[in-house]
Amino acid sequence: MNIREASIKDFDEIWPIFHGIVAAGETYAYARETTKEQAFKIWLDAPRKTYVCEEDGNILGTYYLKTNQAGPGSHVCNCGYMVSSKARGRGLATAMCEHSQQQARELGYKAMQFNFVASSNEGAVRLWNKLGFETVGCLPKAFNHPGKGYVDALVMYKWL
């Protein structure tokens, strides 16, 4: 498994991962009908850096890293992670989160914040806790899960 910075040409392999996760509507607060062009802006264009996790030349996961707030909050970054359905359960999210923390430190960030973690995404919440993130806020019923209805969204934070 190799994690490297993404290039524009990688987006054709990122798109099916992004589309599958966003269309399901279970974990990200993006419109389920997000287009490929919109996804490119969200995942590759707007972030400071985007990375891919690949094996044998195939992209199995991806993450972005961006500044969470401007000015006095610019020392805190934000990340989002996606793993292909065919590669889940293999430790890719752990590897990408650990990689992202190292990259964040190298870029001068002092902390990492996840702004909107659906509480129903139990695997992610468990992993972020295991990796040292604390739940510092709860937005009651802020995420409308397609099967579970309104669930809490968590703000998770780690000083790097």
N, C-alpha and C positions, 0 to 999 in steps of 0.2 A: 504494500500500500504506500502510495506517495501523495503528499500534499504539496501543491504548487500554486503560484498565482495564476489566475484565470486570464485568458486572452479573449478577444472578441470572437474568435473562431470557435471557442469552446461553447458558446451559447446554444448552438444547435443540439448539444448533448445535455446541457443544463435544462433547457426548456421542458423536455418531457418530465423531468423530476419535479420542477417547479409547478408545471401545469397539473400533474397528478395530485400533488399535495394541496395546492390552492383550490382546485376544483372540488376536492372532498370537503373543504370548509371546516375542518375539525381542529386546526392548529394555528393558522395565520389569519390575521384580520385584513386580508386582501379580498377584494371582490372575487367571488368564485368564477366569474366570467372574465377575469383579467386576460387581456390579449398578449400575444407573444411580444409585441412592440412595447406594451406597458411593462411587461415582466422584465424586458431588457433594461429599461430605465430603472426599475426598482432594484434589480439584483446586480447589474453590471455597471450601469452608468452612474447612478447616484452615490453608491458607497465609495469610501476612500480606497478600499481594496476588496477584491473578490478572489476566492481560492476554490480549487477543485481538489477532490480526493479521488485518485484514480488507481486502477489496478489493471495491468496488462493493456494499457492504453484506453481503457474504458472509464468514463467518469461515473462514479458511484455515489458521490456526495458533493456538496458545495456549501460554502458559507461566505457571508459578507462581513466586513468590518467597517464601521463608520463612526464619526464623531456624534455623540448623542445630542449634545446641545452646543450652541456657539458661546463665544466669550468666556465668562467665568466658569462655565460648565464644560469647556472643551477638553478637559483632562479625563473625561469619562467617555468611553466608547460603547457602542452597541453592536451586537452581532445577531445574525440569523443563520440557522443551519437547516439543511435539507439533505436527507439520505434517500436514495432510490429504494422503492419498495422491495426490489430483489436483493438488496444488500443490508437490510435492517437486521439488527441483532448480532452484528459482527464487530462492534466497537468503533464504527466510523464516527459517530457523534462524539464519543469520548475523545478520540484522536483529534478531531477537528476543533473541539472546544479547548483542549490543551494547547494545540497549535495556535489557535486564535489568541490565547492569553499571552503566549510568548511573542507573537507578532505585535500585539497591543503594547507590550512593554517596550519592544524595540522601536515602535512608533512614538513613544513618549507618553502613552496613556497611563494613568494612575489607577483607574477603576474600570469595571465593565458592568453594564446594566442591561438587563432584559426588561423591556418596558411593558410587555403585554403577553404573559405566558398563560395560556388557557389552563385553568386548574384541572380540567378534565384530561389534559395531556400528562398523565401520571408518569409515564416513562421519562419525559423531559424533566419534570419537576424533581423526580427522584435522582436523575443524573446530575442536574445542576446542583442539588444539595450535596451530593457525593463529591462534587468537584469544588465545594467550598462557597457556593453562592447562598446567600440568605434571602428569605422572603422579607422584604422591607415594606411592602404595601399590598393591599388587597382591594381591588375594584369590584364591589359586589355586583354580580350578574352582568358584567360588562361585555362578556363574549357570548354570542348567540350560536351555540353548537347545533348543527343540523339534526342530531339525534337526541341530545340531552337537554336541549333548550338553553335557557340562560344560566351560565356558570360564571364563577368568579374569574377575573384576570389578575394575575400576580405580577408584582414588580420585584425582580430579583437582582441582587447586587453583590459585587465582590470587589474589595480593595485589592489591587494587584501588587 
